């Protein structure tokens, strides 16, 4: 079995099944150790991880920070420095300056698709993509996969539906790639205005009617509707209409199979894409997703930073 | 100064010549086209063009020279040098300088600067509207007196159809073409590449083909209505080709151009987020490039123009979305387009018509012909010489091109502008 030994984690598109399983197994190992009371597994003791968040983020940044600290690494929160980019420094210069200080990994979130790729080309330190524009968000897809594996054991042949603004979702893209690689049958659903061109060429089934899409699914992922900036840019008329047509409501949820699980990458708009009752229902695995996020990010940091073996440090 | 170009394969679309001949140049004019090996007399300079092509100097009807205002990216001196190296003897310079060429003073400045420092001829294009803002007509008549040959708000489509209609009515009385950069700004939104499979994969906002086509269609309707000569800049989609073809069939006074990069690159080139592939209109699909080549063959598209758009490295070596649009093209246009001849898509004489005769005709300027008495604007090139285009060879002040590293076939050996050898020796 080929292990995950790439230099960077830029996306899930190029990951093989073996590489993904290697990450899953490593993440499982960390999760088990934490559950057994090993709150720190210091394979990265003495290493420094730079968190470069050019876009607001609470959960992903915290998750990476906790993951790094559980591995015994130090973190530098570049997002709180704020200075460089507001002074007009380019991403290129920022990266080169930080590289000159010799950290061990960069975790980057950026609103421009491709920014992590650019960073990986410009310098030699491992880059972890924590979400770039509408391109990829690989650690989210991997934590989603870990969660699915916990509840469904086998991904091959599983039916997974992603609902929401597919066009502007990095979570959707990364999940489509990793789930397809693992053999799942992936469908996407959303208003036609939010389905990107040629998305069917990724090998997914495309729905605009959630009622037609929900039966048969084993997993449903509800994506966040970006409404906080006010207005919908005419992607759909109103939040009310969106919710009634594409939301997972107390009514539509009845169309799901009994053993289907419900996921959400967060943060949720309760009452928009998902109702309160559905979000908090037994079938919802939203909080386990968050827990698994730490384990998956530990696995990625552990592998990319080339630390000591787990056996050596516990 | 008398120059003899001997034993060249002479191409002249105007006289329909494709034959081995001698060319005699005297006092900046074509003096004689003689049977190969027969020209006699004494010459200050003899160019042995055996095995080479001698064609009318290329005419680029769509160049950004960046002067005044953006001299860090290009100047009239460096841009015209790059042009000479690419076989061009005349350029039409787009008005999106700083300040915008929306008045006779800027036009005069460009003309003077070109006279002093230019290597080849420069024909300024004036803006349609003040500051290219699409609202108030610029002093077009004054600029014509100062030397503009066309008007365009290139880079910014005149969105207001009333303003465009008036611009056409107004331009028609001076018999200059209105050149439009067709793009519905609302449909483009914040798009940065072709809207399609690759934009979906790369997570980049798309620019749909229809954002161009809707404006091409509008301009065809306006051109029919006003009877003003209308030229569509950098056509990039199969749909635009269809609309223009239909308009020509109903005798609409329209001409159109395509750039080499829209002929030879597709959206696939963006896959590595190379900012040098960020260009407007964006690189499209294989279906579009096929339709564009067909449009050259059947005459729907009249000219090949570079849209040479230099940008300094500081404005290009950044994230794809933040990079300025455009790529340089003067030094690669001929070699790239010769591929159409090598592949059997076009005859050589047709290619020269597209790159020299037609653009000169559209702009109503001299050039594009080797007739006796015409200005001696001549490009001499080897059709078959292979070379690799590398950054150190670039004469333009800016190096923003995705063609770096490409193996090209066809090389300019000498460029003669008004009887003066401006490239080669």
Interface residues (C-beta under 8 A of the other chain):
Chain A: X90 X91 X92 X110 X112 X113 X114 X115 X117 X118 X132 X133 X134 X135 X136 X167 X170 X173 X196 X197 X198 X199 X201 X202
Chain B: X195 X196 X197 X199 X200 X201 X202 X203 X204 X206 X272 X273 X317 X318 X319 X320 X321 X322
